[in-house]
Amino acid sequence: MPANHPPLSLSRRAVLGAASIAPIAANAEPAAATPFAERCSRWLATDAEIDRLSERWAALSDRGASAAAECQQVEARLERLRHVQADRLEQIAGAEARDLRAVASKLAVLACLTREDGGPVHDIVTEALGLLQRRPLG
């Protein structure tokens, strides 16, 4: 764990799973996930796919001309996913969080968005997610 992250910082895996944990944190059955929580989960899955493809692109670019065609395919896919992700983020930001699942889902997206920079905003968000994860709410 980097030195600038406090012990309450959640791992990337925890952040990606947070939207699926949100119903549990809100004392609901996981199957009761709202369409809003599912929208956030799709955003998080797209973000994970962008990360995976970015790593693949980096590996391909190291191979040079022999991987140029696949590298271009990955670049095109990344471009499409970034547009999808931006559209989904606009939808998430514009929607009102009406229950604890929606709040936890929005926090999971925000934690993911702020993970690269870290800092106090990321710390506040990950602490809130950690509290939702550890404490049943009722």
Summary of the structure (lengths in Angstrom):
residues: 138
radius of gyration: 16.8
end to end distance: 32.7
largest distance: 58.4
contacts: 400
relative contact order: 0.21
helix: 78%
strand: 0%
